[in-house]
């Protein structure tokens, strides 16, 4: 699936807000796959079941260190001033959460994370 940066960000926010809402409503943690297949009827496969990962994979600059370097979400900065990835951020906390109230709060935080602006490509088509 080819996504623009704006589409990836919008879909990311929709998905994580839905995950938070549904987790609160159902009383158990729902997954990204629940959103993709139950809510959207998605039959395409997204890299890591993630709109931002899918965008980053297709937008990765030649010579970039990793696909993650093109992620449009700002997951935070480590103590050395480098951008961290989702795997060492609030996403990891959500992924390991077992309490639905905590999982819903973390999902909402993920939905509201700011856009990363240091890796924006030139005009997209």
C-alpha positions in Angstrom: 0.0 0.0 0.0 1.5 3.3 -1.0 0.8 6.1 1.6 1.8 9.7 1.7 3.2 10.9 5.0 0.0 12.8 5.8 -2.1 9.7 5.1 0.2 7.6 7.3 -0.1 10.1 10.2 -3.9 10.4 9.9 -4.4 6.6 9.7 -2.0 6.1 12.6 -4.0 8.5 14.8 -7.4 7.0 13.8 -6.1 3.5 14.5 -4.7 4.3 17.9 -7.7 6.3 19.1 -9.9 3.4 18.0 -7.7 0.9 19.9 -8.0 3.1 23.0 -11.8 3.5 22.6 -12.4 -0.2 22.0 -10.1 -1.3 24.8 -12.1 0.9 27.2 -15.4 -0.3 25.7 -14.6 -4.0 25.7 -12.6 -4.2 28.9 -9.7 -6.0 27.3 -6.8 -4.8 25.2 -7.5 -4.9 21.4 -4.7 -5.0 18.9 -3.6 -3.2 15.7 -4.8 -6.3 13.8 -8.3 -5.9 15.3 -8.4 -2.4 13.9 -7.1 -3.4 10.5 -9.3 -6.5 10.0 -12.4 -5.9 12.0 -12.8 -2.1 11.7 -11.5 -1.6 8.1 -12.0 -5.0 6.6 -8.3 -4.8 5.5 -7.0 -7.5 3.3 -3.8 -5.8 2.4 -0.8 -6.5 4.6 0.9 -3.5 6.2 4.5 -3.7 7.3 4.3 -4.5 11.1 0.5 -3.8 10.9 1.4 -0.2 11.0 0.6 2.7 8.7 3.8 4.6 9.7 6.0 1.5 9.2 4.4 1.0 5.8 5.1 4.7 4.8 8.7 4.6 6.2 9.4 1.4 4.2 8.3 3.0 0.9 9.9 6.4 1.7 13.2 5.2 3.0 16.0 7.2 1.4 18.8 5.3 -0.2 21.6 5.0 2.4 19.3 5.6 5.4 20.4 3.5 8.4 17.0 1.9 8.9 13.4 2.0 7.9 12.7 3.4 11.3 14.7 6.5 10.5 11.9 7.5 8.1 9.1 7.0 10.6 6.8 10.1 10.7 6.1 9.8 14.4 8.4 11.4 17.0 8.8 8.6 19.6 11.1 10.6 21.7 14.8 11.3 22.2 17.3 9.3 24.1 19.9 10.6 26.6 22.4 11.1 23.7 20.0 13.2 21.7 19.1 10.6 19.1 15.6 9.7 18.1 14.3 6.5 19.6 12.1 4.0 17.8 8.7 2.7 18.8 10.4 -0.4 20.2 11.9 1.6 23.0 9.0 4.0 23.6 5.5 4.1 24.9 4.6 1.6 22.2 6.7 -1.0 24.0 4.9 -0.2 27.2 1.5 -0.7 25.4 2.7 -3.9 23.7 3.5 -5.4 27.2 0.5 -3.9 29.0 -1.9 -6.4 30.5 -4.2 -4.1 32.3 -6.9 -2.7 29.8 -7.1 0.7 31.5 -3.4 1.1 31.3 -3.4 -0.2 27.7 -6.1 2.3 26.7 -4.2 5.2 28.2 -1.0 4.2 26.4 -2.8 3.7 23.1 -4.2 7.3 23.5 -0.7 8.6 24.1 0.5 6.8 21.0 -2.3 8.5 19.0 -1.3 11.9 20.2 2.5 11.7 19.7 3.8 14.6 17.6 5.1 14.3 14.0 8.8 14.0 13.5 9.9 16.9 11.4 13.6 16.2 10.7 13.0 13.5 8.2 10.5 15.0 5.9 11.1 14.2 2.2 10.7 16.7 -0.6 7.3 17.1 -2.2 5.4 13.8 -2.2 3.2 12.6 -5.0 
